[in-house]
């Protein structure tokens, strides 16, 4: 037999051998798969016992706490002008007159002019409306603790409208939480100066600054 | 008959393109191996008897030339016996490497899938994993199956060539003795080799008579 026939027959046989090898490999691979399929078809064992008496879940009732009382907002206090104080009347004294000679040796000396009366601040009579107003900032600590309150301040309005000598008269609460901030803010306010006889004079006024948490 | 073919089709699809190359290599490899066995069993005895017949027809020659002709004939026979063994071994060595190639391409496929849909989809990755593993197995199986036969073919080829050499030498010495030319030391050697190849010699004669 010549060579081409030999190779042709060998090729056919070789093809068969190779296909046989691959079929063998496929068998090797797919046998596990069949096992998996068989396992999948088996019913799964049940681990959870279902024949137990069903236990009724009792729900524990608990009294609800009463809702907290609503916080009543502190009524905002209006800034009111202090009423004009009555001018003090000199008390009437009934003193015996001293009678002594006035012609002293020094009578000829010229008398010193009486010193001008000290112009103390008069009471502020106009309505307390600031011309310019620096809003007070709510202190961080008070805002965190939810404290609201108010501060009553006494101060002097200068003739140029600025504010000096601010002092705390009364405050609620008394810890002084709002005092510093109220004083700081008020010191930068400006008012109309108190007019007396066509002249601006210093005047004492009182104001209440309310710190109120909104919402 | 249909089901194995379908199974094979599925197997090749799962293995990816490299598996086709391995299948091709397996076909070529097994073609060569079967051709070799055919050559050893059927072609080689015929060639040997043909060579013997040709040599017996030749007139007795000078001894040196006769030995050289003997060596040439043996060499030709040996060449015929070990012809495509190098190719067979090359293909066997290439098979595991092809399997490795399939692994690498399959893993790249897997990483593509991971990059596209994340690691949360093992079903999508399974195709790439089978593409990575099946060619590896196929390469190893083909190489292993070919390896055994290639070793046997190599050894068998060497043995056949040696036997052919012995037979031819014995024939030559017989012819020389008939022609009255005798050399002592070569006679001793031919007896040794004659003992070794007696069994094969009878086989050769029987095939010739057929």
HADDOCK unambig.tbl for C-alpha pairs under 7 A between the chains (distance, minus, plus):
assign (segid A and resid 6 and name CA) (segid B and resid 35 and name CA) 6.72 0.50 0.50
assign (segid A and resid 7 and name CA) (segid B and resid 35 and name CA) 6.28 0.50 0.50
assign (segid A and resid 10 and name CA) (segid B and resid 31 and name CA) 4.89 0.50 0.50
assign (segid A and resid 10 and name CA) (segid B and resid 34 and name CA) 5.54 0.50 0.50
assign (segid A and resid 10 and name CA) (segid B and resid 35 and name CA) 5.30 0.50 0.50
assign (segid A and resid 11 and name CA) (segid B and resid 31 and name CA) 4.64 0.50 0.50
assign (segid A and resid 13 and name CA) (segid B and resid 31 and name CA) 6.70 0.50 0.50
assign (segid A and resid 14 and name CA) (segid B and resid 27 and name CA) 5.25 0.50 0.50
assign (segid A and resid 14 and name CA) (segid B and resid 28 and name CA) 6.96 0.50 0.50
assign (segid A and resid 14 and name CA) (segid B and resid 30 and name CA) 4.34 0.50 0.50
assign (segid A and resid 14 and name CA) (segid B and resid 31 and name CA) 4.18 0.50 0.50
assign (segid A and resid 14 and name CA) (segid B and resid 34 and name CA) 6.69 0.50 0.50
assign (segid A and resid 15 and name CA) (segid B and resid 27 and name CA) 4.95 0.50 0.50
assign (segid A and resid 17 and name CA) (segid B and resid 30 and name CA) 6.61 0.50 0.50
assign (segid A and resid 18 and name CA) (segid B and resid 23 and name CA) 6.75 0.50 0.50
assign (segid A and resid 18 and name CA) (segid B and resid 26 and name CA) 5.47 0.50 0.50
assign (segid A and resid 18 and name CA) (segid B and resid 27 and name CA) 5.30 0.50 0.50
assign (segid A and resid 18 and name CA) (segid B and resid 30 and name CA) 6.83 0.50 0.50
assign (segid A and resid 23 and name CA) (segid B and resid 8 and name CA) 6.30 0.50 0.50
assign (segid A and resid 26 and name CA) (segid B and resid 8 and name CA) 6.87 0.50 0.50
assign (segid A and resid 26 and name CA) (segid B and resid 11 and name CA) 6.27 0.50 0.50
